[in-house]
Amino acid sequence: MARVALYVGCRTCGEVFDTGLRTDTTSFARGTFAANYHTCPRCGTTQTYRKADYRLVDVRTGQAVPPPDRG
């Protein structure tokens, strides 16, 4: 079951929003997550985001999750 939600911050207006993507920390560490397009719900700007841009949030608690080690 997915444990974390992936959020990003819009580079245009600064709104931090839920991308709708769900994963777990192990899969996130292994995945590439390159060239993903997301549209900001506040300003409507569509931009490309990469793995380093994502913020992990625990779907059960809403608390930030530190990115997993790359090891």
C-alpha atoms as a printed R data frame, in Angstrom:
   type eleno elety resid chain resno      x      y       z
1  ATOM     1    CA   MET     A     1  0.000  0.000   0.000
2  ATOM     2    CA   ALA     A     2  1.209  3.482  -0.846
3  ATOM     3    CA   ARG     A     3  2.557  5.254   2.172
4  ATOM     4    CA   VAL     A     4  3.645  8.648   0.877
5  ATOM     5    CA   ALA     A     5  2.087 11.348  -1.276
6  ATOM     6    CA   LEU     A     6  4.309 13.371  -3.573
7  ATOM     7    CA   TYR     A     7  3.948 17.142  -3.349
8  ATOM     8    CA   VAL     A     8  5.728 19.873  -5.312
9  ATOM     9    CA   GLY     A     9  6.063 23.615  -5.018
10 ATOM    10    CA   CYS     A    10  4.948 25.676  -8.013
11 ATOM    11    CA   ARG     A    11  7.847 27.689  -9.399
12 ATOM    12    CA   THR     A    12  5.500 30.441 -10.561
13 ATOM    13    CA   CYS     A    13  3.314 31.216  -7.538
14 ATOM    14    CA   GLY     A    14  4.918 29.171  -4.734
15 ATOM    15    CA   GLU     A    15  1.834 27.029  -3.982
16 ATOM    16    CA   VAL     A    16  2.777 23.622  -2.560
17 ATOM    17    CA   PHE     A    17  0.335 21.044  -3.912
18 ATOM    18    CA   ASP     A    18 -0.401 17.326  -3.987
19 ATOM    19    CA   THR     A    19  0.485 15.831  -7.383
20 ATOM    20    CA   GLY     A    20 -1.819 12.856  -6.870
21 ATOM    21    CA   LEU     A    21  1.128 10.447  -7.075
22 ATOM    22    CA   ARG     A    22  1.448  7.840  -4.317
23 ATOM    23    CA   THR     A    23  4.358  5.517  -3.586
24 ATOM    24    CA   ASP     A    24  6.415  4.127  -0.729
25 ATOM    25    CA   THR     A    25  9.853  5.298   0.338
26 ATOM    26    CA   THR     A    26 11.644  2.233  -1.097
27 ATOM    27    CA   SER     A    27 10.055  2.646  -4.526
28 ATOM    28    CA   PHE     A    28 10.738  6.380  -4.421
29 ATOM    29    CA   ALA     A    29 14.424  5.742  -3.678
30 ATOM    30    CA   ARG     A    30 14.656  3.308  -6.622
31 ATOM    31    CA   GLY     A    31 12.564  5.289  -9.115
32 ATOM    32    CA   THR     A    32 13.732  7.943 -11.549
33 ATOM    33    CA   PHE     A    33 10.728 10.337 -11.457
34 ATOM    34    CA   ALA     A    34 12.137 12.393 -14.327
35 ATOM    35    CA   ALA     A    35 10.179 14.803 -16.555
36 ATOM    36    CA   ASN     A    36  6.824 14.592 -14.790
37 ATOM    37    CA   TYR     A    37  4.347 17.333 -15.665
38 ATOM    38    CA   HIS     A    38  2.044 18.781 -13.015
39 ATOM    39    CA   THR     A    39 -0.404 21.683 -13.194
40 ATOM    40    CA   CYS     A    40 -0.642 24.045 -10.256
41 ATOM    41    CA   PRO     A    41 -4.213 24.238  -8.924
42 ATOM    42    CA   ARG     A    42 -3.712 27.863  -7.890
43 ATOM    43    CA   CYS     A    43 -2.250 29.553 -10.995
44 ATOM    44    CA   GLY     A    44 -2.778 26.898 -13.683
45 ATOM    45    CA   THR     A    45  0.862 26.777 -14.770
46 ATOM    46    CA   THR     A    46  2.031 23.372 -16.033
47 ATOM    47    CA   GLN     A    47  5.692 22.657 -15.384
48 ATOM    48    CA   THR     A    48  8.103 19.747 -15.462
49 ATOM    49    CA   TYR     A    49  9.338 18.355 -12.158
50 ATOM    50    CA   ARG     A    50 12.078 15.875 -11.389
51 ATOM    51    CA   LYS     A    51 12.756 13.633  -8.425
52 ATOM    52    CA   ALA     A    52 14.639 16.277  -6.434
53 ATOM    53    CA   ASP     A    53 11.599 18.585  -6.612
54 ATOM    54    CA   TYR     A    54  9.243 16.230  -4.783
55 ATOM    55    CA   ARG     A    55  8.343 16.552  -1.116
56 ATOM    56    CA   LEU     A    56  7.225 13.343   0.549
57 ATOM    57    CA   VAL     A    57  4.218 13.490   2.871
58 ATOM    58    CA   ASP     A    58  2.858 10.597   4.941
59 ATOM    59    CA   VAL     A    59 -0.680  9.958   3.672
60 ATOM    60    CA   ARG     A    60 -1.911  8.872   7.120
61 ATOM    61    CA   THR     A    61 -0.562 11.745   9.209
62 ATOM    62    CA   GLY     A    62  0.037 14.571   6.729
63 ATOM    63    CA   GLN     A    63  3.541 14.999   8.129
64 ATOM    64    CA   ALA     A    64  6.646 15.473   5.997
65 ATOM    65    CA   VAL     A    65  8.746 12.359   5.423
66 ATOM    66    CA   PRO     A    66 12.512 12.775   4.973
67 ATOM    67    CA   PRO     A    67 13.730 11.565   1.579
68 ATOM    68    CA   PRO     A    68 15.169  8.037   1.758
69 ATOM    69    CA   ASP     A    69 18.894  7.399   1.531
70 ATOM    70    CA   ARG     A    70 20.082  6.715  -1.979
71 ATOM    71    CA   GLY     A    71 22.001  3.645  -0.786
